[in-house]
């Protein structure tokens, strides 16, 4: 979830995310940001810094890790996969 950029000085820094989360949790859920136990996200620098600002752990997103692993695995077979895809396109047009 990213903060809305409404003002000219707004940015996507960790501090802007912290302020956004603090206000959103208070207004929408009646919760204090200090009640947060952890953050789930990828390992981008903003998420790492945000976790540091809040003094809570950053838990890596499992689906993001799986996607990165699959990309690495499939890259080894990318030429074969491309050939199979081209063949499937040709076979679809036979009907």
C-alpha positions in Angstrom: 0.0 0.0 0.0 1.5 3.4 -1.0 0.5 6.8 0.3 -1.3 9.2 -2.0 0.8 12.0 -3.3 -1.5 15.0 -2.8 1.0 17.8 -2.0 3.9 19.1 -4.1 6.5 17.9 -1.4 5.0 14.4 -1.0 7.2 11.5 -1.9 7.5 7.7 -1.5 10.0 7.8 1.3 9.9 5.5 4.4 8.9 8.5 6.5 6.0 9.4 4.2 4.8 5.7 4.4 5.1 5.8 8.2 3.0 8.9 8.4 0.4 7.5 6.0 0.2 4.2 7.9 -0.1 6.0 11.2 -3.0 8.2 10.0 -4.7 5.4 8.1 -4.6 2.9 11.1 -5.8 5.6 13.5 -8.7 6.9 11.3 -9.9 3.7 9.6 -9.3 1.2 12.3 -8.9 3.1 15.6 -5.4 1.5 16.0 -2.0 2.9 17.0 0.9 2.2 14.7 2.8 1.1 17.8 0.5 -2.0 17.9 2.1 -3.3 14.7 4.1 -6.5 15.2 5.8 -6.7 11.8 5.6 -5.6 8.1 5.2 -8.0 5.2 6.7 -6.8 1.9 9.6 -7.2 -0.5 13.1 -6.2 0.5 13.1 -2.8 -1.2 15.0 -0.1 0.7 11.8 1.8 1.6 10.3 -1.3 3.4 13.6 -2.0 5.2 13.8 1.6 6.4 10.2 1.7 7.4 10.7 -1.4 9.5 13.7 0.3 11.1 11.7 3.4 11.8 9.0 1.4 13.5 11.4 -0.9 15.3 9.7 -4.0 14.0 10.8 -6.9 11.7 10.3 -6.9 8.0 8.9 -10.3 6.9 9.7 -11.1 3.3 6.6 -11.8 1.1 6.5 -15.5 0.3 4.8 -15.0 -3.1 7.4 -12.4 -4.1 10.2 -14.9 -3.2 8.5 -17.7 -5.1 8.1 -15.4 -8.1 11.8 -14.6 -8.1 12.8 -18.2 -7.7 10.5 -19.3 -10.6 11.9 -16.6 -12.8 15.4 -17.8 -12.1 14.5 -21.4 -12.7 12.5 -20.8 -15.9 15.2 -18.5 -17.4 17.4 -21.6 -17.9 14.7 -23.0 -20.1 13.5 -19.8 -21.8 14.4 -20.9 -25.3 12.6 -24.2 -25.0 9.6 -22.5 -23.4 9.5 -20.0 -26.3 9.5 -22.8 -28.8 6.6 -24.6 -27.0 4.7 -21.3 -26.9 5.2 -20.8 -30.6 4.1 -24.4 -31.3 0.9 -24.0 -29.2 0.0 -20.8 -31.1 0.3 -22.7 -34.4 -1.7 -25.7 -33.1 -4.5 -23.4 -31.9 -4.9 -22.0 -35.4 -5.5 -25.5 -36.9 -9.1 -25.6 -35.8 
